[in-house]
Amino acid sequence: MVPSTRDVLFGDRFQRNLGVLTAAALFLGTFVAYATDVFAVSGGIVVIPGEATLAGAVVASLIGYERGALLPAWLSLFGAYLGFSAEWAFLGLSPSHSLAGRLAFLFDPVGLAVYAVASVLLGSAAFGAGYLLGLVADRVRGTLEEV
């Protein structure tokens, strides 16, 4: 049985809610990881943070492996990127910036657009890799129904 486009993109209500919770957890996790120097920016101009990408991509591939939906995979990467950006806005900028300036940095439309495009591209790739790995695992186990 081939799933519908809506099911592949959005999943059921439980998957959507779980996807939002996963994105929120990745937001908090990457914020704390960068704040405590578990994740570090190696320097230079940072457009897409590496550790946040890795964390989000691992979750997106697990979502694909479990035959989840694409939207939660995209949200997982976006949440990780937003956590990095929030840490940079609130803990990385100099204290001379006002709260309004920090919020403007966090919600900069260009930065959000870059994160959104990267989330869709990398999230789709990670989701696809996880989905294919799940198909291979099912084939090896012999439990794959007709796809």
Protein Blocks (a to p, Z undefined) as FASTA:
>chain_A
ZZdfklmmnopmklmmmmmmmmmmmmmmmmmmmmnomaccebdjdfbdfklmmmmmmmmm
mmmmnopafklmmmmmmmmmmmmmmmmmmmmpcfkbcfklmmmmmmgmklmmmmmmmmmm
mmmmmmmmmmmmmmmmmmmnopaccZZ
